[in-house]
Amino acid sequence: MINFYAIRAIYRFEMARTFRTLTQSIASPVLSTSLYFIVFGTAIGSRMGEIGGVSYGAFIIPGLIMMSLLNESISNASFGIYLPKWTGTIYELLSAPVSPVEAVVGYVGAAATKSMMLGLLILVTARIFVPYHIEHPVWMVGFLVLTAVTFSLFGFIIGLWADDFQKLQIIPLMVVTPLTFLGGAFYSISMLPPIWQKITLANPVVYLISGFRWSFYGQSDVNVVVSLGMTLAFLVVCLGIVTWIFRTGYKMKT
């Protein structure tokens, strides 16, 4: 039987840690993204034409939100599980009647909640700089939740794998960030030469950004069904990895 008290305790603890560090957890990412809006949306965007009938400033909103969502989801979840390992407080969790499933739900749920809060704050902040509209709000929320949960789970895996702070940063900085910039966050891949369009389709982040942008403006570089399918596929892969980790007897300790 699932111990909901344990899940709630982990979830509340992680959320409380966020509210104790509002400047680092919320204000800093929102400020950084606001600078992108000022530079790309206002300064440069005013000199660029429309993309698919959408102003450049509005066009980059989904990409910027997705970029912050991916990075923060991974960071929140990986630090959430790694810090107890590093400080030794993970043994309190291991000695408690908490199953691996309950720990995953608590940590990943909190990380996804924080990421979604940040994404919505950035969405509200974007209104200050550029006007935009959302054609499919339900799908927008759906992609937001699905992406946050998927990459929070991915971050949890990184936190289990990492044995020092350097490893926590390798994948977000060396893999996720470059893929996001090359995944159409600031441009449509239809603007690329044909050969590069095909190469870009090997980038999984393209499908996330494309599907999310479709929920805003009804246009995308990739069919929205394909985008949704790729996101669900990555979620299934992450769930499979976590299941395999715990079935092979992994212990959450240093």
C-alpha positions in Angstrom: 0.0 0.0 0.0 1.3 3.4 -0.9 2.5 5.6 2.0 0.9 9.0 1.1 2.2 10.5 4.3 5.8 9.8 3.2 5.1 11.3 -0.3 3.6 14.4 1.2 6.5 14.8 3.7 9.1 14.6 1.0 7.1 16.9 -1.3 6.5 19.5 1.4 10.2 19.5 2.5 11.4 20.1 -1.1 8.8 22.8 -1.7 9.8 24.5 1.6 13.4 24.4 0.5 12.4 26.3 -2.7 10.6 29.0 -0.8 13.6 29.4 1.5 15.7 30.2 -1.5 13.3 32.2 -3.7 16.0 34.4 -5.1 18.0 31.5 -6.4 15.1 29.2 -7.3 12.6 31.6 -8.8 13.8 35.2 -9.2 17.2 34.3 -10.9 15.7 32.2 -13.7 12.9 34.7 -14.3 15.4 37.6 -14.5 17.7 35.7 -16.9 14.8 34.8 -19.2 13.6 38.5 -19.0 17.0 39.5 -20.4 16.4 37.2 -23.4 13.1 38.9 -24.0 14.7 42.4 -23.8 17.6 41.5 -26.1 16.0 39.1 -28.6 12.3 40.1 -28.3 12.5 43.8 -28.1 15.9 45.0 -29.3 16.6 42.5 -32.1 13.0 41.3 -32.6 11.8 44.8 -33.6 14.2 44.6 -36.5 13.2 41.2 -37.7 10.2 40.2 -39.8 7.4 37.8 -38.7 7.8 34.1 -38.7 4.7 32.3 -39.9 2.7 35.4 -39.2 3.9 35.7 -35.6 6.2 38.5 -34.5 9.7 37.3 -33.6 9.3 38.4 -29.9 6.2 36.3 -29.6 7.7 33.4 -31.6 10.6 32.8 -29.1 8.3 32.7 -26.0 7.6 29.0 -26.2 11.3 28.3 -26.8 12.4 30.4 -23.9 9.9 28.8 -21.5 10.9 25.3 -22.7 14.6 26.1 -22.2 14.0 27.3 -18.6 11.7 24.3 -18.0 14.2 21.7 -19.1 17.1 23.2 -17.2 15.1 23.8 -14.0 13.4 20.4 -14.0 16.7 18.6 -14.3 18.4 20.9 -11.7 15.6 20.8 -9.1 15.3 17.0 -9.2 19.0 16.2 -9.4 20.0 18.5 -6.5 16.9 17.4 -4.5 18.2 13.8 -4.3 21.9 14.5 -4.5 22.1 16.9 -1.5 20.8 14.3 1.0 23.4 11.9 -0.4 26.2 14.5 0.0 25.2 15.5 3.5 24.4 12.0 4.7 20.8 12.7 5.6 19.8 10.2 2.9 20.2 7.6 5.7 17.2 9.1 7.5 15.1 8.4 4.3 16.6 4.9 4.0 15.7 4.0 7.6 12.1 5.3 7.2 9.3 3.1 5.9 9.5 4.8 2.5 9.6 2.7 -0.7 11.6 3.8 -3.8 8.4 4.5 -5.6 7.2 6.9 -2.9 10.6 8.6 -2.8 10.5 9.1 -6.6 7.0 10.5 -6.5 7.9 12.9 -3.7 11.1 14.3 -5.2 10.0 14.3 -8.9 6.6 15.7 -8.0 8.2 18.6 -6.1 10.7 19.3 -8.8 8.0 19.2 -11.5 5.8 21.6 -9.5 8.7 24.1 -9.0 9.5 23.9 -12.8 5.8 24.5 -13.7 5.6 27.4 -11.3 8.6 28.9 -13.0 7.3 28.3 -16.5 4.0 30.1 -15.7 5.9 33.0 -14.1 7.9 33.4 -17.2 4.8 33.2 -19.3 3.3 36.1 -17.2 6.5 38.1 -17.4 6.6 37.7 -21.2 3.4 39.7 -21.4 5.3 42.8 -20.1 7.6 42.7 -23.1 5.6 41.3 -26.0 2.0 40.6 -26.8 1.1 37.0 -27.5 -1.9 34.6 -27.6 -2.5 30.9 -26.8 -4.6 29.1 -29.3 -4.7 25.8 -27.4 -4.4 26.5 -23.6 -5.3 23.0 -22.6 -2.6 21.5 -24.8 -0.2 24.2 -23.6 -0.7 23.1 -20.0 -0.5 19.4 -21.0 2.9 19.9 -22.7 4.1 22.0 -19.8 3.1 19.3 -17.2 4.4 16.4 -19.4 7.7 18.0 -20.0 8.2 19.1 -16.4 7.5 15.5 -15.1 9.6 13.9 -17.8 12.7 16.0 -17.3 12.3 16.0 -13.5 12.5 12.2 -13.7 15.5 12.6 -15.9 17.1 14.9 -13.3 16.4 12.4 -10.6 18.3 9.8 -12.6 21.2 12.2 -12.9 21.1 12.8 -9.1 21.3 9.1 -8.4 24.1 8.6 -10.9 26.2 11.6 -9.8 28.8 11.2 -7.0 30.1 14.8 -7.1 28.7 18.3 -7.9 30.6 18.3 -11.2 28.7 15.4 -12.6 25.4 17.1 -11.7 26.3 19.9 -14.2 27.8 17.8 -17.1 24.6 16.7 -18.8 22.6 20.0 -18.3 25.5 22.2 -19.5 27.2 20.0 -22.1 24.1 18.2 -23.5 20.7 19.8 -22.7 21.6 23.5 -23.2 23.3 23.0 -26.6 20.4 20.8 -27.8 17.9 23.5 -26.7 19.7 26.3 -28.6 19.9 24.0 -31.6 16.4 22.8 -31.2 14.5 25.8 -32.6 14.2 27.9 -29.4 15.1 31.0 -31.4 14.2 30.1 -34.9 12.1 27.8 -37.1 14.0 24.8 -38.4 12.3 25.5 -41.8 14.7 28.5 -42.1 17.7 26.0 -42.3 19.1 24.4 -45.4 17.4 21.1 -46.3 20.3 18.9 -45.2 20.4 20.7 -41.8 16.6 20.3 -41.4 17.0 16.6 -41.6 20.0 16.5 -39.2 18.1 18.7 -36.7 15.2 16.2 -36.5 17.7 13.9 -34.7 17.6 16.4 -31.8 14.9 15.3 -29.3 14.4 18.9 -28.0 13.1 19.9 -31.4 9.9 17.9 -30.8 9.4 19.4 -27.3 9.7 23.0 -28.5 7.7 22.4 -31.7 4.8 20.8 -29.9 4.8 23.6 -27.2 4.9 26.3 -29.9 2.0 24.7 -31.7 -0.1 25.0 -28.5 0.5 28.8 -28.7 0.2 29.6 -32.4 -1.2 26.6 -34.1 2.0 26.1 -36.1 5.0 23.8 -35.7 8.0 22.4 -37.4 7.0 18.9 -36.6 3.5 17.3 -36.5 2.1 17.8 -33.0 1.2 14.1 -32.7 4.8 13.2 -33.4 5.9 15.8 -30.8 3.6 14.3 -28.2 4.7 10.8 -29.0 8.4 11.6 -28.7 7.8 13.3 -25.3 5.8 10.3 -24.1 8.5 8.0 -25.4 11.2 9.8 -23.4 9.0 9.6 -20.3 8.6 5.9 -20.7 12.4 5.5 -21.2 13.1 7.5 -17.9 10.5 5.4 -16.0 12.2 2.2 -17.4 15.6 3.4 -16.2 14.4 4.2 -12.7 12.6 0.9 -12.5 15.7 -0.9 -13.6 17.9 1.0 -11.2 15.8 0.0 -8.1 15.2 -3.6 -9.3 18.9 -4.2 -9.6 19.3 -3.3 -5.9 20.6 0.2 -6.1 20.7 2.0 -2.8 20.3 5.8 -2.5 23.5 6.4 -0.6 26.9 7.9 -1.1 
